[in-house]
Amino acid sequence: MIMADNVEELLKKRFIEAIRKSFQPCPLIGPKWFHYDTKADPPCFRFWGLRRLAKALGMRPEKLAERLVKEVDLGGVKAQASVEADSSIVVRLSEGKGPVSK
């Protein structure tokens, strides 16, 4: 089983890879831009750095979010990424209430 911290680290690395693959030169990526949001109902992972990335790249946040959702590799994690109305990316795990994947 992959527990919350491991899933968070794995997804963080995958988002960084997607950003590096999608944008050249790659902008700096903040270390706390991706985290497990326990206040959400149900709890989920959120990528909050879109506005800063969009500004650095000269892109609209919603376009950047759509591109990252298409590029991020969620293989091995039963999860789905989506773009919220505020242009943040949310990753919801498919099984159970907590961040556990088989």
C-alpha positions, 0 to 999 in steps of 0.5 A, spaced: 500 500 500 502 507 498 500 511 504 498 519 504 506 521 505 508 517 499 502 518 495 503 526 496 511 525 494 509 521 488 504 525 485 509 531 487 514 528 483 509 527 477 507 534 477 514 536 476 516 531 471 509 534 467 511 541 468 519 540 466 516 536 460 511 541 457 515 547 458 522 549 456 525 553 459 522 550 465 520 555 471 522 554 478 517 550 482 515 551 489 516 546 494 509 547 497 505 548 491 502 540 492 499 538 498 494 533 501 488 538 503 484 535 509 479 541 509 476 539 503 470 534 503 472 529 501 480 530 502 484 531 496 490 533 493 491 540 490 496 543 486 496 551 488 502 553 484 498 555 477 497 562 478 505 563 479 507 558 473 502 561 469 505 568 470 512 566 469 510 562 463 505 568 460 499 563 460 492 563 462 492 559 469 486 555 466 490 553 459 496 551 464 491 547 468 488 543 462 495 542 459 498 539 466 492 535 467 493 532 460 500 531 461 501 528 469 502 521 469 497 518 474 499 511 473 500 506 479 495 511 483 488 510 482 486 517 482 483 522 477 486 529 476 481 535 474 481 543 474 477 547 479 473 553 477 479 557 481 484 554 476 487 549 481 488 542 480 485 537 484 487 530 485 482 525 488 483 518 489 478 513 487 478 508 493 477 509 500 476 516 504 484 517 505 490 517 501 491 510 500 492 506 493 494 499 492 
